[in-house]
Amino acid sequence: MPEIRRQAGKPEEGKLTLRAYHSGNHVFIEIEDDGAGINREKVQEKAVERGLVTKEHADTLTDDEIAQFILESGFSTADKVSNISGRGVGLDVVKSTIESLGGQIDIETETGKGSIFSIQLPLTLSIISTLLVKVQQETYAVPLSSIIETVLLEEKEMKYVHGQKMMDYRGKVIPLISLKDIFQVPIEEEKENRYEAIVVVKKGEKITGFVVDSFIGQKEVVLKSLGNYLKDVFAISGATILGDGEVALIIDPNALIK
């Protein structure tokens, strides 16, 4: 309530933040609030009372694990039943709907700070902007959201640290990863290039360069999953069919940046 928020040093009006982003094979939707968080004692007491967990086992669980009990059918910690709470209807329906889509829901909570509900859904159909690159005879797509820029690097500008190829990128030494080696692309023709084509990508504060043979250009593609036979392929988040009928694999840069 506003009065309680004011006493806690917060604005009277609550803040609800909605985020949606794509990562790897999934779409993530996060709903975050700056409320009181989920009351561990109340949830734990109710879970033990309903026989969902023993008191001894409940004491060993983390706050986030205890919070998962609110997703159980008919679960409520409200003292009074109203039109919007206390009926024990709601989150169990959310959970079952998300799971029917092949997704999952996680809850992070901190008492006095707020909660984050994170929904993870499989990527069935999504359009993303990519940079198409060539590695020997194969075409790969790198999501533009991960790319900082592209660079043509002379062989003599490369550095080696403990056998690892590196490059000087704006005053910072970053590692280089050869997509040809990572994906074991068959070498059909050896090219004598003076320059190496580098795609500079980022993940948080980490920056890495992907070594490719050439850049093709920017293209919006429809991202399709690889299907049930090719689950969890390393560093590949899906595939797309190009205008000429060729299949291009879409790289998941997050899996390659260490």
N, C-alpha and C positions, 0 to 999 in steps of 0.2 A: 504494500500500500504506500501512497505518497509519503505519509508521515514516517514510516519505517525507513524508506529510502533516504529521506532527509537526515534522519538520525545516523544513518550509515555513511553520510557524507557524499551521497549520490544525488544527481538531479531528480526532481520529483517524477519526471516522465521517464519511463523505461525506454531502452534502445534495443531494437531488434535488427540484426544484420543478416542479410541473405547473400550467400556466395555460391557461384556455380563455376566449375572449371573441369577441364578434361586432363586426365593424366593416364598414360598407358592405355590399357584396355577398358578404362572406366570413366564415367562421368560422376563427379562428386558434387553434392549439394549440401551446403552447411547452413544451419540456422543457429545463430548465436544470440544470447540475451545477456543483459548485465544485471540480472535480478539477484535473488538470494542464493541461487544454486539449489541443488537437490539435498534435502535434509537426510543425511545418512542414517541417523538414529531412527527417524520415523519409518523410512523405507525398510531398514533392517528388522525393526520390530514387527512390521506388518508381514514381511516375508517369512519370518520365523513363525508368526501366529498362523499363517496360512499353510505352513508345512512345506514351503518351497525350498527351505534350507535349514540346517540345524544351527543353533546359536554358536556352537563351537566353530563350525565351518565358516559362518558369516563373519566372525571376528577376524578371520585370516584374509578376507577379501578386501580389495582396494575400493576406494570410493566409487571409481568408474564401474567396477564390476557389480557393486551393490546397486548402482543406478540402473543397471540393465533390468532389474526386477520390475520397474515401472512399465515395462513393455508387456508384462504378463496380462492375460485376460482377466478382467474384473478387478484389476489392482488399483487402489486409490488410497492416498494418505490424507485426503481432505476430511476435516472434522465435521463439516456439514455438507449435505447434498444440495447443489444448486443447479441452475440450468446449464452452467458451463463446467462444473467440476463435481467430483465426488461420486459420480455414477459408475466409475470404473470402466467406462467405454471410451475408446479413442485410440490410445497408442498401440494397443494390441492389433487393432485393425490396420494401423499404419504399418506395423511390423510385418503382418501377414501379406499385405499388398506389395510391399517392397520385396519380400522374399519370393513372392510369386513371379516377380519380374527377374529373378535371379540375382537380386541385390542384397545388401545388408545395411543395418543401421547401428551406429555406435554413439555412445553418449560420453562426453567428458564434462565433469562438473567440479566446481570449486566453491565451497561454502562461503557465502558473502560476496562472491565475485560474479557468478553466473554459470551458464551451461552452454555447451555446443552439441547440437545434434548433427551428426555427419551421416549422410545417406550416400551409399556407393552403389551405382547402377551400371550394368554392363553396357558397353557401347554397341548399339545395334545399327544406328544410322546417324551420321553426323557429318556436316560439311566443314572442313578446315582448310585454312590457307597454308600452302607448303612451298618449299623450294625443291624442285626436282633436280637430282644430281645423277651423274653417270659414274658407275664403277665397273670398268671393263665394258662388257655388253649388257650389264644389268642397270635398271633404273630404280632409284630409291627416292622416297619423299621425306623431307625433314620438316616438321611443323615450324612455321614462321614464328610462332609464339616463343620458341626456345632460341631463335637465332639472333645474335647481336649484329654480325656482319659477315661478309665473305671476303677472303683475302687470297691474292696470288703471291705465293712465297717462293723466292729463289732457293735452290738447294743449299747454297752456301750460307743462307740466313738461318738454317736449322741448327739447333743445338742438341747435344746429347748429354743426358745426366743419368748415370748408371745404366746406360744402354737404352734409355727411354728417349724418344724424339720429343723435343720441346721447341717452342718458338717464343720470341719476345713480342708480347702483345701489349702495346701502349705502356711500356715500362714494367710489365709484369710477365714473368716467365710462366707459360701454361703448357700442359702436356698435349701431345698430338696423338690421335688414335686413327689408325688406318682402317677404314671400313672394309677394305679388301681383305685384310687379315681377320677382322672380327667375324665377318660372314663367310670366310673361306671362298671368296669368289674365284672361279677358275680363270687363270691368266691365259687369255687367247692371243693377245698381242702386247709385246713390250714396246712402250713408247719412250722415246728419248725426249723428255720434257725438261725445259730449263726451269719451269715453275711448277710448284705443287698447288693444287686448288684446295683451299681450306675453308670449311664452314665453322665459324666461331659460335659456339652455343653456351648457354648458361643454365645453371640450376641453383637458385639462391645466390650465394656469393661465389660459387665455384664456376670456373670458366674452362672450357676444353675446346680443342680444335679437331674437327673430323677431316681426315685427308681423303679426298675423292679424286677422280680423274678429270671431271669437268662439271660445270654448272649448265643446266638446261634452261631453267627459268622458273618464275613464280607461277603457281597454279592452284586454284581452289579445287579440292577433290572430295568425293564422297567416301568417307571412311567406312569400310566394311570389316566385320570380324573375320578371323581366319577359320571359324567354324569349330565344331567339336573335335575334329581329328588333329588340329594343330593348336592345342591350348598351351598358353604360357611359353611361347617361342621367345628365346632371349632377345631383348632389345627391339622387338617388333610388336607394334601395338595394333596392327591391322594391315589391310591392303586396299588398293583402289584400282579400278580399271581405267586406263588412259584412253584417249580418243582413238588411238590406232589399235585398240584391243589388247594392248600389252598390260600385264599385271605389274604394278609397282608396289613394293612393300613399303610400309610407313614405319619409319624408325622412331623408337621411343628414346629420346636423348637422355631422359632421367636415369635409364638403366645403364647408360655408358659413362655418365659423369660420376666420378668417385671423389 
